Amino acid sequence: MSLSANTDRRIVWTVRVLLALAFGAAGAAKLAGVAQMVQIFDLIGIGQWFRYVTGVVEVAGAVLLLIPSAGFFGGLLLCVTMVFAAATHLLVIGGSAVPAIVLAHLSAFVAYRLRPNGGVLAHSRATT
């Protein structure tokens, strides 16, 4: 039993909005210099410049998720970012990698569903 195209689009949009809210908040916290974020990036040991880069990537990914024609790229960018975040937790700073893994999977879901020539966008173009 398959979902209708309308239901499928609603599910993908719901996940996109939730991810945009999560990544927008996380990126803003990094850019604002929230104490916990400063501590985490101190543990990583590369320098605080990396916190700013990560914050910009997360905010940019959140914005891309909300642009209909750019959602695939936002999902892909954030998935890759979270794969590296999970690896950083597992290999460098410790702590739970579960949130990063969950966000990576949700971002991958969005990227997969919005992939060019096969995702929700291609399906909706074919049915209109």
C-alpha positions as CSV (number, residue, x, y, z in Angstrom):
1,M,0.0,0.0,0.0
2,S,1.5,3.3,-1.1
3,L,0.9,6.8,0.2
4,S,-0.8,9.3,-2.0
5,A,1.5,11.9,-3.5
6,N,-0.1,14.6,-1.4
7,T,0.5,12.7,1.8
8,D,4.0,12.0,0.8
9,R,4.7,15.7,0.1
10,R,3.2,16.6,3.5
11,I,5.4,14.1,5.3
12,V,8.5,15.4,3.5
13,W,7.6,19.0,4.2
14,T,6.9,18.3,7.9
15,V,10.4,16.7,8.3
16,R,12.0,19.6,6.3
17,V,10.4,22.2,8.6
18,L,11.3,20.3,11.8
19,L,14.9,19.9,10.6
20,A,15.1,23.6,9.6
21,L,13.9,24.6,13.1
22,A,16.5,22.2,14.7
23,F,19.4,23.2,12.6
24,G,18.5,26.9,12.6
25,A,18.5,26.9,16.4
26,A,21.7,24.8,16.7
27,G,23.5,27.0,14.1
28,A,22.3,30.2,15.8
29,A,23.5,28.9,19.2
30,K,27.0,28.3,17.6
31,L,27.1,31.7,16.0
32,A,25.9,33.4,19.2
33,G,28.6,31.8,21.2
34,V,26.4,29.9,23.7
35,A,28.7,28.6,26.5
36,Q,28.0,25.0,25.8
37,M,28.9,25.3,22.1
38,V,32.1,27.1,23.0
39,Q,33.0,24.2,25.4
40,I,32.2,21.6,22.8
41,F,34.4,23.2,20.2
42,D,37.2,23.7,22.7
43,L,37.1,19.9,23.2
44,I,37.3,19.4,19.5
45,G,40.6,21.3,19.6
46,I,40.6,22.9,16.1
47,G,39.6,26.4,17.3
48,Q,36.5,28.5,17.6
49,W,36.6,29.4,13.9
50,F,35.3,25.9,13.3
51,R,32.2,26.7,15.5
52,Y,31.5,29.7,13.3
53,V,31.9,27.6,10.1
54,T,29.6,24.9,11.5
55,G,27.0,27.5,12.6
56,V,27.0,29.0,9.1
57,V,26.7,25.6,7.5
58,E,23.8,24.6,9.7
59,V,21.9,27.9,9.2
60,A,22.5,27.7,5.4
61,G,21.3,24.1,5.4
62,A,18.2,25.1,7.3
63,V,17.4,27.8,4.8
64,L,18.0,25.5,1.9
65,L,15.6,23.0,3.3
66,L,12.8,25.6,3.2
67,I,13.4,26.6,-0.4
68,P,11.4,24.2,-2.6
69,S,14.0,23.9,-5.4
70,A,17.0,23.6,-3.0
71,G,15.6,21.1,-0.4
72,F,17.7,18.3,-1.8
73,F,20.9,20.2,-1.4
74,G,20.0,21.3,2.2
75,G,19.2,17.7,3.2
76,L,22.5,16.5,1.6
77,L,24.6,19.2,3.2
78,L,23.1,18.6,6.7
79,C,23.4,14.8,6.4
80,V,27.1,15.1,5.6
81,T,27.5,17.6,8.5
82,M,25.8,15.2,10.9
83,V,27.9,12.2,9.8
84,F,31.0,14.2,10.7
85,A,29.3,15.4,13.9
86,A,28.6,11.8,14.9
87,A,32.2,10.8,14.1
88,T,33.5,13.7,16.2
89,H,31.4,12.5,19.1
90,L,32.5,8.9,18.7
91,L,36.2,9.5,18.0
92,V,37.2,12.8,19.6
93,I,35.0,14.4,22.3
94,G,32.8,11.5,23.6
95,G,29.2,11.9,24.6
96,S,26.3,10.6,22.8
97,A,26.3,10.5,19.0
98,V,22.6,9.5,18.9
99,P,21.2,13.0,18.2
100,A,23.6,13.5,15.3
101,I,22.8,10.1,14.0
102,V,19.1,10.7,14.1
103,L,19.5,14.1,12.4
104,A,21.7,12.5,9.8
105,H,19.1,9.9,9.0
106,L,16.3,12.5,8.8
107,S,18.4,14.7,6.6
108,A,19.2,11.7,4.4
109,F,15.5,10.9,4.2
110,V,14.8,14.4,2.9
111,A,17.7,14.3,0.4
112,Y,16.6,10.9,-0.8
113,R,12.9,11.9,-1.2
114,L,13.9,15.2,-3.0
115,R,16.6,13.7,-5.2
116,P,16.7,14.9,-8.8
117,N,15.0,12.5,-11.3
118,G,13.3,10.3,-8.8
119,G,12.2,12.0,-5.6
120,V,8.9,13.8,-4.6
121,L,9.7,16.7,-6.9
122,A,10.0,14.5,-10.0
123,H,6.9,12.6,-9.0
124,S,4.9,15.8,-8.5
125,R,6.0,17.2,-11.8
126,A,5.0,14.0,-13.6
127,T,1.5,14.1,-12.1
128,T,0.8,17.8,-12.8
